[in-house]
Each structure stands twice: as structure tokens, then as C-alpha cells.
Amino acid sequence: MKPAWDKLMGEFAGSPTSLIADVDCTEGGKDLCEKHGVQGFPTIKYGDPDELKDYEGGRDFEDLKKFAEENLGPQCGPGENIGLCSEKVKGKIEKYMAMSVDELQGKIDKAMEKVTVDVPLMNKAKAFVAKNEAGGAKEGKTDL
């Protein structure tokens, strides 16, 4: 793994739009690794530094290079990259940027509640409905 990773860092060295870096999680990078949930080695993460995603692709040089070329670089977001967004996304970002930090945190908390509370309940209801539809449940009778 290390040689492919080193070669990839060399390929993108000096890139004005993409950074590929190696972090030692046992030394000076320990806090950074803890912040982003790195638990095993080697771990590859990518994306916005405030919202890194786990890389699940191949680990040889060609796979890493192809992924980097297709996925790294400027992305849609607030600030100087707003022009990379679709009009719909740009409108949402601009609406959010007009809000206070507290208002945004409230929206985030509400959305997280939907994900952690409502979505699991919806999945249970969906499974129940699908089971009854597949089993030809009798009209008016259910197994709650």
C-alpha cells in the first residue's frame, strides 16, 4: 500500500486544487485522526475537510489515481466554489448562509432527529406494509 500511496502523493504534489497527504495517527496527527474516526490503518478518507468520507475503492496505484482524478478538487459549496453548484443547490446554500449559526444548528438537530427517530420507524412500517401486501392481508385485519 505504501508505495502506491507515495506515488499518488507525488502525482498530485503542487496541485492547486487537490491535496493528498499522509497523516501519522500515532504522533502529531493523533487529534486529527480521532476527530475523523480513524481506527485502523491504513485508512483513506476524502472530501471536504469538515466532512470527510471513507474511501472504499481499490488500493493499487491505478485505482487510487483514477479515483483522485474523478473525485478530488473543487466542489460545490459556500464561498468561492458556489459557482460549481446547480441553481437549486446554490439557492439552498444561499438560504442557509443567510441564517445564524444557532438557526443552522437548530435545523441540523431537527434533521438528525428525523434520521435517528423517524427513518427507523418508517422502515419498520414499510416492512410491515410490504409483508401484508405480499401475504394478501385480509381487509381490515392487521398483526400489530
Backbone hydrogen bonds, N-H to C=O, Kabsch-Sander energy under -0.5 kcal/mol:
donor,donor_aa,acceptor,acceptor_aa,energy
5,W,1,M,-2.3
6,D,2,K,-3.0
7,K,3,P,-2.4
8,L,4,A,-2.1
9,M,5,W,-2.4
10,G,6,D,-1.9
11,E,7,K,-2.0
12,F,8,L,-1.6
13,A,10,G,-0.8
15,S,12,F,-2.1
25,C,23,V,-0.9
27,E,24,D,-1.0
29,G,24,D,-1.6
30,K,27,E,-1.7
33,C,29,G,-2.5
34,E,30,K,-2.3
35,K,31,D,-2.5
36,H,32,L,-1.5
37,G,34,E,-1.3
38,V,33,C,-2.6
39,Q,37,G,-0.5
46,Y,53,K,-2.0
51,E,48,D,-2.3
53,K,46,Y,-3.0
55,Y,44,I,-2.7
64,L,60,D,-2.5
65,K,61,F,-3.1
66,K,62,E,-2.4
67,F,63,D,-2.3
68,A,64,L,-2.6
69,E,65,K,-2.7
70,E,66,K,-1.8
71,N,67,F,-2.0
72,L,68,A,-2.1
77,G,81,N,-0.6
81,N,78,P,-0.6
82,I,79,G,-1.7
84,L,81,N,-1.9
85,C,82,I,-1.7
90,K,86,S,-3.0
91,G,87,E,-2.2
92,K,88,K,-1.7
93,I,89,V,-2.8
94,E,90,K,-2.5
95,K,91,G,-2.0
96,Y,92,K,-2.5
97,M,93,I,-2.6
98,A,94,E,-0.9
98,A,95,K,-0.5
99,M,96,Y,-1.6
104,L,100,S,-2.4
105,Q,101,V,-2.6
106,G,102,D,-2.1
107,K,103,E,-2.0
108,I,104,L,-2.5
109,D,105,Q,-2.8
110,K,106,G,-2.3
111,A,107,K,-2.4
112,M,108,I,-2.7
113,E,109,D,-2.0
114,K,110,K,-1.8
115,V,111,A,-2.0
116,T,112,M,-2.9
117,V,113,E,-2.6
118,D,113,E,-1.0
119,V,114,K,-2.5
121,L,117,V,-1.3
122,M,118,D,-2.8
123,N,119,V,-2.5
124,K,120,P,-2.0
125,A,121,L,-2.4
126,K,122,M,-2.8
127,A,123,N,-2.3
128,F,124,K,-2.2
129,V,125,A,-2.8
130,A,126,K,-2.8
131,K,127,A,-2.3
132,N,128,F,-2.3
133,E,129,V,-2.8
134,A,130,A,-2.6
135,G,131,K,-2.2
136,G,132,N,-0.5
136,G,133,E,-0.6
137,A,132,N,-2.6
141,K,138,K,-2.2
144,L,142,T,-0.7
